[in-house]
């Protein structure tokens, strides 16, 4: 078995730049409501954002050896997407690793587990999405996999998929779907702008969304 796959395909810089600033909820809807990662994986701090190709990492529970290898191999802009075998009671990532990641220009970390040195990392401004915080250390002695598909927060992530994260959570867009989802996202933004203007003018959300027939079919009664 090849433990570390070093060559992966990534979305173009133009595609990535176009997704920056688009809300994850918008992209999720434009994707056909696919790709939403578990809401239990949250940003470490308000304002953290992820937008980059997935560089996937599979760690053994309680061991972060492969995260160190990923730090060595990942390219600028990559988002490390790490699984830890479901064991959350360890801090797989800390301030020194964040320092290394920032020096390399990585796009952030999304981990289906816990990290530590949270105050230090928040002050640094390195974007992390995680399940929690744990002061427990890890071993560095067990091999895992890099750039193999991973099941991350209930979503199958392939290397090179787009990882987009904001205060609302993370959405994953398949690398080959990025252009189509981007087009639908931009159309959705314009449609919502028009709706916002109508709401500002005083129209109710019931009328705007044509919910009258829905209430009627459900037998809603008012006095």
Order of alpha helices (4+ residues) and beta strands (2+ residues): alpha-alpha-beta-beta-alpha-beta-alpha-beta-beta-alpha-beta-beta-beta-beta-beta-beta-beta-alpha-alpha-alpha
